[in-house]
Every structure is written in C-alpha cells, then in structure tokens.
Amino acid sequence: MFTIGDFARHGRVSVRMLRHYDVTGLLRPAHVDPATGYRYYAAVQLARLNRVIALKELGLTLQQVQQILDEKVTTEELRAMLRLRRAELEGAMTAAAARLVQVEARLRSIESEGHMPTNDVVIRSIPAIRVAELTATAASFEPEAISPVIGPLYDELFRRLDAAGIKPTGPGVASYEDAPEGGGRITVHAAVQVAAPLQDGALRVLDLPPVERAATIVHRGSMDTVLPTAQALAVWIDENGYRSAGYPREVSLECPDNQDDWVTELQTPVIQP
C-alpha cells in the first residue's frame, strides 16, 4: 500500500487531484485509516488512474469519465479514442502554427508601412503560355483556406501528368478568381507549363492568354510569407497611377525542397486610365 503522497508520485499527479477524485468517486482509496483519515492506495489502482487521466485529456468531463469507466471501456477502445484525440490535437497544432505564420506576415507588413521598397517592381508584357491545369474551390481567399487546397491540387496535377507521360517544360503558375457560386468562394487554378496538345477532361491543357501589361515583383521565401511583397506591389500600382485589370498570377521560378528558398514572381495585369 502507498500513502497518498507516494501514490501521487507514482501516478505523476498531484495529491490535490487524488483528493478530488476521491470526493467525486472516480478513484477511491483502497484503504482509509479510521483513526487518522489517511488515504492509502494499492499499486493496481494505477491502471484506473491512467484511464481517468487519459479520458480527461480527451476533453471529457469528470462525469463522462465516470460513466465510461463504469461501462468498463476496453484497452483497445481507449487506445482508439486516444488516437483520435491525438490526431485532433496535431491538426490544431498545425493550424495554430499556420496562423502564427500569417500573423507574423501581417506584422511585417505593418512594420514596413511606408518603408517597403518598391523599386523592384517591373512593368512588362507576359506572353501566352500553354499549361496543364487542375482547379478546385476554396472557402475564401484567406491563407488558411487557400493552402489546404493548392498543395494537394499540385500533388494531383503532377501525378496525372506523370501518368499521362507529360513532362513540365516551365514553371508552375497559380492564379485565383471569384468562384461562380459566389459567397466569397475562390476558384484556385494550379497549373504548370507544358508542351502538349490542347485537351479537356481529367487533365486539362489550355493556353493562358497573354497579358499586355503587368506589374511584376519577385518574392523570395515561402508563399506563407508573401503578404508584405504582395502589398508592396499593390502600393506601387496605386502610387504610380495604374489600376488592376485582371486576376494576378504567381509564377514559381525556383521551388527547392526548403520553401524558405523559393523564388516566385507575382504578376498583376494593370491598365493606366
């Protein structure tokens, strides 16, 4: 038998927690000294303690934990519940990390207000190019809505190109437009330059039209950090008397494994009223 202090150390919990579990009926001591009121626990009770802690970490209330334990949940059932909870937590951590990246990008934009160099902006014409393309719909133009769509879209595009025996001959070209169904949804275009006959169907090959005049700027780094560069381009367009005249494109010039080393050209069609 263990004193409550020893049992707490073995179970890696606090004495206060064990006292609370006693009061709620979740984990009664194996023995209570009638003279002193001291609680004593048996080593076999660690199994129930582990189940209580695991179920509580799943987000269940103590009342729900009590009900599950009374129904004698099996080890395999508990393991499945924990796996599900782990997947949920990993998803939440990934989403939180992505949000932090976007907050950092917003902060850099705020810090660079009035100081962002725009001398790298170049006005030039963009020739027509032939691309293979897949499209999908994102819920909005927010990064957390676009990123989960465009990555898998490119993975599937390259899988289909490989199956069709078509090799890319130039850079990837991503673009976005308002979806026909409205509601703020965005049609995401994931394309890559190819030399192949025009075709429709599961793998669409089409010609992107030329752009007579586009304001362009090069972004270096992950597209998760593109915001300051994109907003610098927008500032330059407005300050130099131009207006946007179509949906912008993102042309992947260099895409090594390390996204921090990516080089992407942003192209916005413009007119000068």
C-alpha positions in Angstrom: 0.0 0.0 0.0 1.1 3.5 -0.7 0.4 6.8 1.1 -1.4 9.3 -1.0 1.9 11.2 -1.5 3.7 8.2 -2.7 0.8 7.1 -5.0 0.7 10.7 -6.4 4.4 10.5 -7.3 4.0 7.1 -8.9 1.0 8.3 -10.9 2.6 11.6 -11.8 -0.4 13.6 -10.5 -1.0 15.9 -7.6 -2.2 15.0 -4.1 -4.9 17.6 -4.6 -6.1 15.8 -7.7 -6.3 12.5 -5.9 -8.3 14.0 -3.1 -10.7 15.5 -5.7 -11.1 12.1 -7.4 -11.9 10.6 -4.1 -14.6 13.1 -3.4 -16.2 12.6 -6.8 -16.0 8.9 -6.6 -13.7 8.5 -9.6 -10.9 6.9 -7.6 -11.5 5.9 -4.0 -8.5 4.9 -1.8 -8.0 1.2 -1.2 -8.0 1.9 2.5 -8.7 4.9 4.8 -7.3 4.8 8.3 -10.3 5.2 10.6 -8.2 6.8 13.3 -6.2 9.3 11.2 -8.2 9.6 8.0 -5.1 9.0 6.0 -5.7 7.6 2.5 -3.8 4.6 1.2 -3.7 3.2 -2.4 -2.8 -0.1 -4.0 -0.5 -0.4 -7.0 -3.3 -2.0 -9.1 -5.2 1.3 -8.8 -2.6 3.0 -11.1 -4.5 1.3 -14.0 -7.7 3.1 -13.1 -5.8 6.4 -12.5 -4.2 6.1 -16.0 -7.7 5.7 -17.6 -9.1 8.7 -15.7 -6.2 10.9 -16.8 -6.3 9.7 -20.4 -10.1 10.2 -20.7 -9.9 13.6 -19.1 -7.2 14.6 -21.6 -9.6 13.6 -24.4 -11.7 16.6 -23.2 -14.3 14.6 -21.4 -15.9 15.9 -18.2 -15.3 14.0 -15.0 -19.0 12.9 -15.1 -18.4 11.5 -18.6 -15.2 9.8 -17.4 -17.1 8.2 -14.6 -19.8 6.8 -17.0 -17.2 5.4 -19.3 -15.2 3.7 -16.5 -18.4 2.2 -15.1 -19.1 0.7 -18.5 -15.6 -0.9 -18.4 -14.1 0.6 -21.6 -11.6 -1.8 -23.1 -7.9 -1.1 -23.6 -8.4 -1.2 -27.4 -11.4 1.2 -27.2 -9.4 3.6 -25.1 -6.4 3.4 -27.5 -8.7 4.2 -30.4 -10.1 7.2 -28.5 -6.6 8.4 -27.7 -5.5 8.1 -31.3 -8.5 10.2 -32.4 -7.7 12.8 -29.9 -4.0 12.8 -30.9 -5.0 13.4 -34.5 -7.3 16.3 -33.4 -4.5 17.9 -31.3 -2.0 17.5 -34.1 -4.4 19.2 -36.5 -5.0 22.0 -34.1 -1.2 22.5 -33.6 -0.7 22.6 -37.4 -3.5 25.1 -37.8 -2.1 27.2 -35.0 1.4 27.2 -36.5 -0.1 28.3 -39.8 -2.0 31.2 -38.1 1.2 32.3 -36.4 3.0 32.5 -39.7 0.2 34.7 -41.1 0.2 36.9 -38.0 4.0 37.3 -38.5 3.5 38.2 -42.1 0.8 40.8 -41.2 3.2 42.2 -38.5 5.9 42.6 -41.1 3.5 44.4 -43.4 2.6 46.8 -40.5 6.2 47.4 -39.6 7.2 48.1 -43.2 4.3 50.6 -43.9 5.8 53.5 -45.7 9.2 51.8 -45.9 8.7 48.8 -48.2 11.0 49.1 -51.2 9.1 49.1 -54.5 12.0 49.7 -56.8 11.9 46.0 -57.7 8.6 46.4 -59.5 8.8 46.0 -63.2 6.1 46.7 -65.9 6.3 44.2 -68.7 4.2 42.2 -71.1 3.5 38.5 -70.4 3.4 36.1 -73.4 0.8 33.4 -73.8 1.8 30.0 -72.4 0.4 26.5 -72.6 -0.3 24.9 -69.3 -1.8 21.8 -67.8 -4.2 22.8 -65.1 -6.5 21.5 -62.3 -8.9 23.6 -60.4 -10.7 23.4 -57.0 -12.8 25.7 -54.8 -11.5 27.3 -51.6 -13.9 28.7 -49.0 -12.2 32.2 -49.2 -9.0 33.9 -50.2 -7.6 33.7 -46.6 -4.3 31.8 -46.5 -5.8 29.1 -44.2 -8.4 28.4 -46.8 -6.1 28.5 -49.8 -3.1 26.5 -48.5 -5.0 23.2 -47.9 -6.4 23.4 -51.4 -3.5 24.4 -53.6 -0.9 22.0 -52.2 -2.9 18.8 -52.8 -4.1 20.2 -56.1 -0.5 20.4 -57.4 0.3 17.0 -56.0 -2.6 15.6 -58.0 -1.7 17.6 -61.1 1.9 16.2 -61.2 0.5 12.7 -60.5 -1.8 12.9 -63.6 1.0 14.4 -65.7 3.3 11.5 -64.8 0.5 9.0 -65.6 -0.1 10.7 -69.0 3.7 10.8 -69.8 3.7 14.6 -70.0 6.7 16.4 -68.6 6.6 20.1 -67.4 8.5 22.4 -69.6 8.3 25.5 -67.5 7.3 27.0 -64.1 4.2 26.4 -62.1 1.5 29.2 -62.5 -1.1 29.6 -59.7 -4.0 32.0 -60.0 -7.2 32.7 -58.2 -10.6 34.1 -59.2 -14.0 34.6 -57.7 -16.0 31.3 -57.9 -19.2 31.2 -59.9 -21.2 30.2 -56.9 -20.3 33.4 -55.1 -20.4 33.6 -51.3 -16.7 34.7 -51.1 -15.6 31.3 -52.5 -12.4 31.3 -54.7 -11.6 29.1 -57.7 -8.0 28.0 -57.3 -6.1 27.3 -60.5 -3.0 25.1 -60.2 -1.1 25.0 -63.5 2.3 24.2 -64.9 3.8 25.0 -68.3 3.8 22.0 -70.7 4.3 21.2 -74.4 1.3 19.1 -75.2 -1.8 19.2 -77.4 -4.8 21.1 -76.1 -7.2 18.8 -74.2 -10.1 18.8 -71.8 -11.2 16.3 -69.2 -9.5 14.8 -66.2 -6.3 16.7 -67.2 -7.0 20.0 -68.9 -4.4 21.5 -71.2 -5.1 25.1 -72.3 -3.4 28.3 -73.4 -3.2 31.1 -70.9 -3.8 34.4 -72.8 -1.0 37.0 -73.0 -1.0 40.0 -70.7 -0.3 43.2 -72.5 0.9 45.0 -69.4 1.6 43.5 -65.9 3.2 44.9 -62.8 5.6 42.3 -61.5 7.7 41.8 -58.4 9.8 38.9 -57.2 9.1 37.3 -53.8 11.8 35.2 -52.1 10.7 32.8 -49.5 7.7 30.6 -48.6 4.4 31.7 -50.0 3.2 31.7 -46.4 5.2 34.9 -46.1 4.2 36.6 -49.4 1.9 39.2 -47.8 4.4 42.1 -47.5 5.6 41.6 -51.0 2.1 41.4 -52.5 1.1 44.5 -50.6 4.2 46.4 -51.7 3.2 45.6 -55.3 -0.3 46.9 -54.6 1.1 50.1 -53.2 3.3 50.6 -56.2 0.4 50.1 -58.6 -1.8 52.7 -56.8 1.0 55.2 -56.3 2.0 55.1 -60.0 -1.4 55.7 -61.4 -2.2 52.2 -62.5 -5.3 50.0 -61.9 -5.6 46.3 -61.6 -7.1 44.8 -64.8 -7.4 41.1 -64.0 -6.6 38.3 -61.7 -3.0 38.1 -60.6 -0.7 35.1 -61.2 2.0 33.5 -59.1 4.8 32.1 -61.2 7.1 29.7 -59.4 10.6 30.4 -60.7 12.5 28.2 -58.2 10.9 25.6 -55.9 13.6 23.7 -53.9 12.6 21.4 -51.0 13.2 24.2 -48.5 10.3 26.6 -49.0 12.3 29.4 -47.5 14.4 29.3 -50.7 11.5 29.6 -53.1 11.5 32.3 -55.7 8.1 33.4 -57.0 7.2 36.2 -59.4 3.9 38.0 -58.7 2.2 39.2 -61.9 -0.8 41.6 -61.7 -2.4 42.8 -65.0 -2.7 46.6 -65.0 -4.0 49.4 -67.1 -3.3 53.1 -66.9 -6.5 55.1 -67.2 
